[in-house]
Amino acid sequence: METQGTRIKKIRQALNLSQDEFGKVFGISKQFVSLLEKDRTQLNNDKLVKLLLDYNININYLLGGIGEMFIPPKFEQAQKELALQIREVLREEGLIK
């Protein structure tokens, strides 16, 4: 069964980023990226939202392995609006800064 860590690795590879480069984008170490990909830790909400917004990642794929990795262009704006709404709710609940 494919895990979230496996999907993060596939996303990183699809973006042609090394673990070090991926880590720099999110302000995390290469070692932390390795732990993510091995499912020994998870991205916090801030970093999940950044991944969704900055790289047009399908939230359904990232969290559940459903659908395509990237949002098709025709749904890109709806995804961005949804991600912004998620970010606002997480802020209101004090789960992100």
Secondary structure by P-SEA (a helix, b strand, c coil): cccaaaaaaaaaaaacccaaaaaaaacccaaaaaaaaaccccccaaaaaaaaacccccccccccccccccccccaaaaaaaaaaaaaaaaaaacccc
